[in-house]
Amino acid sequence: MDFDFCFPIRVRSGQGVVRKNADAIAQLGQRCLIVTGGSGAAKSGALADVCAVLDDLGVIYDVFDRIGQNPLLSVCHEAGTLARKMQADFLFGIGGGSALDGAKAAAIYAANPAFSPRDIYTKQRKPALPLLLIGTTAGTGSEVGRVSVLTDDETGRKKSVSGDDLYPVFTLADPTYTHSMPRFVTISTALDALSHAMEGYCSPKCTDIPALFAEKAVALLWDGLLWLASNDTLPDSAMREQLYYGSLYAGITLAACGTAFPHPLGYVLTENYGILHGMACAAFLPEFLSRAEQFTPQKAARLLTCMQTDAASFNQVLDKLTDLGDIRMTPDEIDAYCDRWTTAVPNNFKASPGGFTKEDAKTMFEKWI
């Protein structure tokens, strides 16, 4: 058995969790920058709850609400500059994965005043400012992770930064904040979480403990995805809760094990075709499962058992939920997409069942010629 595991986050969960943890929030300081996207935090009710508690505590705060999908380095740098100017003691990230990743980056920039936007990738840094995080979607697991995925303004490409300083001091997990998600976001975020669980589970980094989280995650998430594939309406509160906690289980596996090839290949679909991140990653899960059956057959079989499905049914449901048949690529475009992996093999490739190469990526993109 391999029992190695570290998870340095306190998760506080349940309805009304913000108000219930006011005393813990008060311990972090008297000045706070709230980092959010344009509307998700407000629509969910989380922003109003946080502001009400901060007002009651007498905490001075400002709201930076310009983190977009696929957060840009420049915008995160602006948020960090604002946090530093207001002398924030901590940052409060509220929203989906983009907002939470943006908050993590802003916390780095706030603590490193000499950084230009791109320095976040290359320079040694001082620890980020303390973070509190609230997720309003059921997918990324960013609220329980140490990674921030950002988009370079100059290249348009997604790239991650990571570190133990990006773990939040604590996460406030209230499934009711996910109730405002529209159907297409609900589907995409659930697919993202499923990708995290499956990719992490088949990684050579996956020890016994994160494997348990992955098995729990895929059971919850697949049940929810089956429901979404069979119904055109929105989930009820019980299904919302199931999907949200499934995404947190998957997020813990992600934090411990990382991702495999579906994620970097999915970035190409997001950057060049505007496909939502979760759907873009899930587009490669059928090939991922096939490779897992070939190179890690026991793990592949266990995943299917936990989901109570088989490979053919799995692929059929994913095809229905992703529906990316309109994508078209030329051979020259595919070569250009794969050039990003010419000089170095990403860790995601190395962690894939049987390994993975630029040539393998090219073959998978060719299905859209």
C-alpha positions as CSV (number, residue, x, y, z in Angstrom):
1,M,0.0,0.0,0.0
2,D,1.1,3.6,-0.7
3,F,-0.3,5.8,2.0
4,D,1.7,9.0,1.3
5,F,-0.6,12.1,1.3
6,C,-0.7,15.7,2.2
7,F,-3.7,18.0,2.0
8,P,-3.1,21.3,3.8
9,I,-6.5,22.9,3.5
10,R,-9.3,23.4,6.0
11,V,-12.6,23.0,4.2
12,R,-15.7,24.3,6.0
13,S,-18.9,23.2,4.3
14,G,-22.7,23.5,4.4
15,Q,-25.5,26.0,3.9
16,G,-24.8,29.3,5.5
17,V,-21.1,28.5,5.8
18,V,-19.9,32.2,5.3
19,R,-21.9,33.5,8.3
20,K,-21.0,30.6,10.4
21,N,-17.3,31.2,10.0
22,A,-17.3,35.0,10.5
23,D,-15.0,34.6,13.5
24,A,-12.4,32.7,11.4
25,I,-12.6,35.3,8.7
26,A,-12.0,38.1,11.2
27,Q,-8.6,36.5,12.2
28,L,-7.2,37.2,8.7
29,G,-7.0,40.9,9.0
30,Q,-8.8,44.3,8.6
31,R,-8.3,44.8,4.8
32,C,-9.5,42.5,2.0
33,L,-9.7,42.5,-1.8
34,I,-12.6,40.4,-3.1
35,V,-11.7,39.0,-6.6
36,T,-14.5,37.8,-8.8
37,G,-15.7,37.5,-12.4
38,G,-18.3,39.8,-13.9
39,S,-21.6,38.2,-12.6
40,G,-21.3,34.7,-11.2
41,A,-20.4,35.7,-7.7
42,A,-23.3,38.2,-7.5
43,K,-25.9,35.9,-9.1
44,S,-25.0,33.0,-6.8
45,G,-25.5,35.1,-3.7
46,A,-22.0,34.4,-2.4
47,L,-20.8,38.0,-3.0
48,A,-23.7,39.5,-1.0
49,D,-23.1,37.1,1.9
50,V,-19.3,37.8,2.0
51,C,-19.9,41.6,1.9
52,A,-22.5,41.4,4.7
53,V,-20.1,39.5,6.9
54,L,-17.2,41.8,6.2
55,D,-19.4,44.8,6.9
56,D,-20.4,43.4,10.2
57,L,-16.8,42.7,11.1
58,G,-15.7,46.2,10.1
59,V,-13.3,44.8,7.5
60,I,-12.4,47.4,4.8
61,Y,-12.7,45.8,1.4
62,D,-12.9,46.5,-2.3
63,V,-14.3,44.3,-5.1
64,F,-12.3,43.6,-8.3
65,D,-14.9,42.0,-10.6
66,R,-13.0,41.9,-14.0
67,I,-11.6,38.3,-14.0
68,G,-12.9,36.8,-17.3
69,Q,-13.0,33.3,-18.6
70,N,-9.4,32.1,-19.1
71,P,-8.0,34.9,-16.8
72,L,-5.4,37.1,-18.5
73,L,-2.1,37.8,-16.8
74,S,-2.5,41.5,-17.3
75,V,-5.9,41.6,-15.5
76,C,-4.7,39.4,-12.6
77,H,-1.7,41.8,-12.3
78,E,-4.1,44.7,-12.1
79,A,-6.0,43.0,-9.3
80,G,-2.7,42.3,-7.4
81,T,-1.7,46.0,-7.8
82,L,-5.0,47.1,-6.3
83,A,-4.6,44.7,-3.4
84,R,-1.2,46.1,-2.7
85,K,-2.4,49.7,-3.0
86,M,-5.2,49.1,-0.5
87,Q,-2.8,47.2,1.8
88,A,-4.9,44.2,1.8
89,D,-4.2,41.6,4.5
90,F,-5.9,38.8,2.5
91,L,-7.8,38.1,-0.7
92,F,-11.2,36.5,-1.0
93,G,-11.8,34.7,-4.3
94,I,-15.4,34.0,-5.3
95,G,-16.6,32.3,-8.4
96,G,-15.8,29.6,-10.9
97,G,-12.4,28.3,-11.7
98,S,-11.4,31.4,-13.6
99,A,-12.2,33.7,-10.7
100,L,-10.5,31.5,-8.2
101,D,-7.4,31.1,-10.4
102,G,-7.4,34.8,-10.9
103,A,-7.5,35.4,-7.2
104,K,-4.5,33.1,-6.7
105,A,-2.5,35.0,-9.3
106,A,-3.5,38.4,-7.8
107,A,-2.3,37.2,-4.4
108,I,1.1,36.4,-5.9
109,Y,1.3,39.8,-7.6
110,A,0.2,41.6,-4.4
111,A,3.1,40.0,-2.5
112,N,5.7,40.7,-5.3
113,P,5.5,44.3,-6.3
114,A,8.4,44.2,-8.7
115,F,6.8,41.5,-10.9
116,S,5.7,42.3,-14.4
117,P,2.8,40.1,-15.5
118,R,5.0,37.4,-17.2
119,D,7.4,37.2,-14.2
120,I,4.9,35.0,-12.5
121,Y,6.1,32.1,-14.7
122,T,9.9,32.7,-14.4
123,K,10.9,34.4,-11.2
124,Q,11.3,33.2,-7.7
125,R,8.6,34.8,-5.6
126,K,7.7,35.7,-2.0
127,P,4.7,33.7,-0.7
128,A,1.3,34.9,-2.0
129,L,-1.0,36.8,0.3
130,P,-3.4,34.6,2.3
131,L,-6.4,33.4,0.4
132,L,-10.0,32.5,1.2
133,L,-12.0,30.8,-1.6
134,I,-15.6,30.1,-2.4
135,G,-16.6,28.1,-5.5
136,T,-19.8,28.9,-7.3
137,T,-19.5,26.2,-9.9
138,A,-19.2,22.4,-9.6
139,G,-16.2,21.6,-11.7
140,T,-12.7,23.0,-11.4
141,G,-11.9,22.1,-7.8
142,S,-9.6,25.2,-7.7
143,E,-10.9,26.0,-4.2
144,V,-9.0,22.9,-2.9
145,G,-5.9,23.1,-5.1
146,R,-2.5,24.8,-5.4
147,V,-2.7,25.6,-9.2
148,S,-3.7,28.7,-11.1
149,V,-4.2,28.3,-14.9
150,L,-3.7,31.7,-16.6
151,T,-3.7,33.0,-20.2
152,D,-0.7,34.8,-21.6
153,D,-1.8,38.1,-23.2
154,E,1.0,37.9,-25.8
155,T,0.6,34.3,-27.0
156,G,-3.0,33.6,-26.1
157,R,-1.9,30.3,-24.6
158,K,-2.9,28.8,-21.2
159,K,-0.2,28.0,-18.7
160,S,-0.3,27.2,-15.0
161,V,1.6,28.3,-12.0
162,S,1.5,26.4,-8.8
163,G,2.9,26.3,-5.2
164,D,1.9,25.5,-1.7
165,D,1.4,29.2,-1.1
166,L,-1.6,29.0,-3.4
167,Y,-3.5,26.7,-1.2
168,P,-6.2,28.8,0.6
169,V,-6.1,29.3,4.3
170,F,-9.5,27.7,4.2
171,T,-12.3,27.1,1.7
172,L,-16.0,27.8,2.3
173,A,-18.0,25.2,0.5
174,D,-21.8,25.9,0.1
175,P,-23.5,23.9,-2.7
176,T,-26.4,26.5,-2.8
177,Y,-24.0,28.9,-4.5
178,T,-24.0,26.6,-7.5
179,H,-27.7,26.8,-8.1
180,S,-27.4,29.8,-10.4
181,M,-25.3,28.0,-13.0
182,P,-27.0,27.7,-16.4
183,R,-27.4,24.3,-17.9
184,F,-24.4,24.5,-20.3
185,V,-22.1,25.6,-17.5
186,T,-23.4,22.8,-15.3
187,I,-22.6,20.2,-17.9
188,S,-19.1,21.7,-18.7
189,T,-18.0,22.0,-15.1
190,A,-19.2,18.4,-14.3
191,L,-17.2,17.2,-17.3
192,D,-14.1,19.1,-16.1
193,A,-14.4,17.5,-12.6
194,L,-14.8,14.1,-14.2
195,S,-11.6,14.7,-16.2
196,H,-9.7,15.7,-13.0
197,A,-10.8,12.5,-11.3
198,M,-10.0,10.1,-14.2
199,E,-6.8,11.7,-15.2
200,G,-5.5,11.9,-11.7
201,Y,-6.5,8.4,-10.9
202,C,-4.5,6.9,-13.7
203,S,-1.4,9.0,-12.9
204,P,1.7,7.3,-11.6
205,K,1.5,9.9,-8.8
206,C,-1.8,8.5,-7.5
207,T,-1.4,6.9,-4.1
208,D,-4.1,5.1,-2.2
209,I,-5.6,8.1,-0.6
210,P,-6.2,10.3,-3.6
211,A,-7.4,7.2,-5.4
212,L,-10.2,6.9,-2.8
213,F,-11.3,10.5,-3.5
214,A,-11.2,9.8,-7.3
215,E,-13.4,6.7,-7.0
216,K,-15.9,8.7,-4.9
217,A,-15.8,11.5,-7.4
218,V,-16.5,9.5,-10.5
219,A,-19.5,7.8,-8.9
220,L,-21.1,11.0,-8.0
221,L,-20.2,12.9,-11.1
222,W,-21.1,10.2,-13.6
223,D,-24.5,9.8,-12.0
224,G,-25.1,13.5,-12.4
225,L,-23.9,13.5,-16.0
226,L,-26.2,10.6,-16.9
227,W,-29.1,12.7,-15.5
228,L,-28.0,15.7,-17.5
229,A,-27.8,13.6,-20.7
230,S,-31.3,12.3,-20.1
231,N,-33.0,15.5,-19.1
232,D,-33.2,18.9,-20.6
233,T,-34.0,20.8,-17.4
234,L,-31.8,22.0,-14.6
235,P,-30.8,19.8,-11.6
236,D,-32.7,20.0,-8.3
237,S,-30.9,21.0,-5.1
238,A,-30.0,17.5,-4.2
239,M,-28.3,16.9,-7.6
240,R,-26.6,20.3,-7.4
241,E,-25.1,19.2,-4.0
242,Q,-24.0,15.8,-5.4
243,L,-22.2,17.5,-8.4
244,Y,-20.6,20.1,-6.2
245,Y,-19.1,17.7,-3.6
246,G,-18.2,15.4,-6.5
247,S,-16.1,18.2,-7.9
248,L,-14.4,18.7,-4.5
249,Y,-13.5,15.0,-4.3
250,A,-12.1,15.3,-7.8
251,G,-10.3,18.5,-6.9
252,I,-8.4,16.8,-4.1
253,T,-7.3,14.1,-6.5
254,L,-6.2,16.8,-8.9
255,A,-4.2,18.6,-6.3
256,A,-2.4,15.5,-5.4
257,C,-1.9,13.9,-8.8
258,G,-2.2,16.6,-11.5
259,T,-3.7,16.0,-14.9
260,A,-2.9,14.0,-18.1
261,F,-3.0,14.7,-21.8
262,P,-6.7,15.7,-22.1
263,H,-6.0,19.0,-20.3
264,P,-3.2,20.4,-22.5
265,L,-5.0,19.1,-25.6
266,G,-8.2,20.7,-24.3
267,Y,-6.4,24.0,-24.0
268,V,-6.0,24.0,-27.8
269,L,-9.8,23.7,-28.3
270,T,-10.5,26.5,-25.8
271,E,-7.9,28.9,-27.2
272,N,-8.7,28.4,-30.8
273,Y,-12.3,27.3,-31.0
274,G,-13.9,28.9,-27.9
275,I,-14.9,25.5,-26.4
276,L,-15.7,25.6,-22.7
277,H,-12.8,24.2,-20.7
278,G,-14.6,21.2,-19.3
279,M,-16.1,20.1,-22.6
280,A,-12.7,20.7,-24.3
281,C,-11.0,18.3,-21.9
282,A,-13.8,15.7,-22.0
283,A,-13.5,15.6,-25.8
284,F,-10.3,13.5,-25.2
285,L,-11.6,11.3,-22.4
286,P,-12.7,8.4,-24.7
287,E,-9.1,8.2,-26.0
288,F,-7.8,8.5,-22.5
289,L,-10.0,5.7,-21.3
290,S,-8.9,3.5,-24.2
291,R,-5.2,4.1,-23.3
292,A,-6.0,3.4,-19.6
293,E,-7.5,0.1,-20.6
294,Q,-4.4,-0.7,-22.5
295,F,-1.7,0.5,-20.1
296,T,-3.5,0.5,-16.7
297,P,-6.2,-2.0,-17.2
298,Q,-7.0,-2.5,-13.5
299,K,-7.5,1.2,-12.9
300,A,-9.6,1.5,-16.1
301,A,-11.8,-1.4,-15.0
302,R,-12.2,0.1,-11.5
303,L,-13.2,3.5,-12.9
304,L,-15.9,1.9,-15.0
305,T,-17.1,-0.2,-12.1
306,C,-17.4,2.9,-9.9
307,M,-19.4,4.6,-12.6
308,Q,-21.5,1.5,-13.2
309,T,-21.0,1.7,-16.9
310,D,-18.9,0.3,-19.8
311,A,-16.6,1.9,-22.3
312,A,-19.2,2.0,-25.1
313,S,-21.9,3.6,-23.0
314,F,-19.3,6.0,-21.5
315,N,-18.3,7.2,-25.0
316,Q,-21.9,7.5,-26.1
317,V,-22.8,9.8,-23.2
318,L,-19.8,12.0,-23.7
319,D,-20.5,12.4,-27.4
320,K,-24.0,13.6,-26.5
321,L,-22.8,16.1,-23.8
322,T,-19.8,17.5,-25.7
323,D,-21.1,17.6,-29.3
324,L,-17.9,19.1,-30.9
325,G,-18.7,17.8,-34.4
326,D,-18.5,21.3,-36.0
327,I,-14.7,21.6,-35.3
328,R,-12.6,21.5,-38.4
329,M,-8.8,21.5,-38.5
330,T,-6.3,21.6,-41.4
331,P,-3.1,19.6,-41.3
332,D,-1.1,22.8,-41.1
333,E,-3.2,24.0,-38.2
334,I,-2.6,20.8,-36.4
335,D,1.1,21.0,-36.9
336,A,1.0,24.6,-35.5
337,Y,-1.0,23.4,-32.4
338,C,1.5,20.7,-31.7
339,D,4.6,22.9,-32.1
340,R,4.0,24.0,-28.5
341,W,5.2,20.6,-27.4
342,T,8.3,20.4,-29.6
343,T,11.0,21.5,-27.1
344,A,9.8,19.9,-23.9
345,V,7.4,17.0,-22.9
346,P,4.7,18.4,-20.5
347,N,4.3,16.7,-17.2
348,N,0.7,16.0,-18.2
349,F,2.1,13.8,-21.1
350,K,4.5,12.0,-18.8
351,A,1.6,11.3,-16.3
352,S,-0.6,9.8,-19.0
353,P,-1.1,6.0,-19.2
354,G,1.7,4.6,-21.4
355,G,3.2,8.0,-21.8
356,F,2.2,10.5,-24.5
357,T,3.9,12.3,-27.3
358,K,3.5,15.2,-29.7
359,E,2.8,12.6,-32.4
360,D,0.0,11.1,-30.3
361,A,-1.5,14.5,-29.9
362,K,-1.3,15.0,-33.7
363,T,-3.2,11.8,-34.2
364,M,-6.0,12.8,-31.9
365,F,-6.4,16.2,-33.5
366,E,-6.6,14.5,-36.9
367,K,-10.1,13.3,-36.2
368,W,-11.3,16.9,-36.9
369,I,-9.7,17.1,-40.4
